[in-house]
Amino acid sequence: MPRARKGALIQCDPSIRALILQMDTDRNNIILEELDDTHLLVDPAKVEFIKAELNRLMSQNIYDAMDEEEEP
Amino acid sequence: MSSAPFKATVNEYLEDLPPQVQSRLYTSPATCLAIYRLLPKLAKFFIMSMVFNENDVSLRDLDRWVQSNGKFQLNEAIKSMKSLHLLIEGRSEQPFMINLNSIFRSSFRNALTGGEVNNSFGNVVENEHEVVLPEMLDQYAANKWESILHFMVGTPLTQTPSRNVLSLLQHSKLMEENNTGELQITNEGFQFLLQDANAQIWTLLLQYLRLAETLQMDPVDVLNFIFMLGALELGKAYSDSHLSDTQKIMLQDMRDYGLVFQKASNTSKFYPTRLAAMLTSDSMSIRSASSAMNTVLSQGTSSNSKADDTTAASDGREQDGTQVGIAARNIPDGAVVLETNFKIYSYSNSPLQIAILSLFVHLKARFSNMVTGQITRESIRRALLNGITADQIIAYMETHAHPQMRRLAEQTLDKKLELDPNCKEGLQILPPTVVDQVKLWQLELDRIINYDGYLFTDFDNSQEYSLLCDYSNDIGVLLWKDDKKRRFFVSQEGNAQVIDYAKRKLKKK
């Protein structure tokens, strides 16, 4: 008998998927199911957390001209 | 997003009116004159040639007036006149014979020769003691209009426009309520800010017309009043005694937009401002409300402190207002220099321009004639999250680029063409690094797309799987599927339907 499972489908490119997998190993129970290279099934309650975390990770790799000068 | 609300010009609105409403409009000479002023040049010429000629005119004659390379303009002119029902079939009812709409003809003649104009050009009240100076009107109009624009960009400490203005802004979707119940600028609102003042006023007035229709106000009354405002003379007082009730209500609203001025002591008279006079003229002498404001600023030292107080950012620079106005006169207001290191300099002392910039720039310092800032990931992200797109930001910076930047870009392009005559690159006014980065930041926002829904798994056989999978695909709720592992994902909304279907189909077996 088929089964329906509630979740949030996340569509992303493989590099982002790798970042989310990394998050999952650090904090667990984010990913419910790895679907394929570009899709993941995650806990719907954690979508916002994933987005915020991705934003944080990405901003680390960006040149921010504000950093150089006038650090308050 | 679409820029549709701004494409709808007043001409298009008039063309969409039913012919009966148009005919009623044409009974007002002032309206006829205003419509005439809004028409393409060639159409004006044709109307002039027909207005004192009762006889039918052959379309071929019009055709012969136009050189062969002007056919496009001819068609445009004929089309616009026909859709306004200014050109009608001739009385002889022969093919290709046309005539001018008779109601329009007689009203337009009255407008030109000063016959019976039925107060449609307003009633001037002569009073030596109550003269209002044009400068004062300019300042009033700029103040009112800028306060609306300021409110839109969210400058702190600005006085809130009246309730009517707010509801109009909300109705026209230029602003919307956010979660906390505060009004917030929308994507369209940002595009609106980038228009020149004339287009902005018309955008609001067209929305006003649409709103008026739902309030059972007669569009003919409303339009007549708007067109009358456009024909009034700056600095003269007009009496409201001949206005209809609808128009008296409108007078209050127009006062809130800064189109007319009324003395608090005497509301039976009104004074049109330059914003009103601009409505039907195609001369763009006033480039934007903010530049009008700057002229005001540079004219009188006393007036500048008032305008600057509206920004929280103003840092004790009130005294140098006049000096600045003179120095910056030959550079367009708000000229922007953008460097490859994401630093941005804007030569502007208009609080409004600065407020617009602050929507997507991290501003650092303000000097007497310029502001400096930095484009950062954070500042662009904030703008993007507010619904402003990367393309809009880039377009804004490009149109406001400092003439020096344009010159530099032209020189670079010339050099490139010298080296490689086949170079297909266009003119790059802004540094490509910055443009690309802004676009990348936008892409970054959409790095993940998430859908809530249900994953269907554990199918016993491929028939069951394909039955349900095909069904959900047919009703358009399928988001993802994996045929090999027999699982698929449907959206939240479609789930109940798919489960119902599954229960019906799978129980039968």
Interface residues (C-beta under 8 A of the other chain):
Chain A: M1 P2 R3 A4 R5 K6 G7 A8 L9 I10 Q11 C12 D13 I16 I20 L32 E33 L35 D36 H39 L41 V42 P44 V47 I50 K51 L54 M58 S59 I62 D64 A65 M66 E70
Chain B: N341 F342 K343 H362 K364 Q374 T376 R377 E444 R447 I448 I449 N450 Y451 D452 G453 Y454 L455 F456 T457 D458 F459 D460 E464 Y465 L468 L479 W480 D482 R487 F489 N495 V498 I499 A502 L506
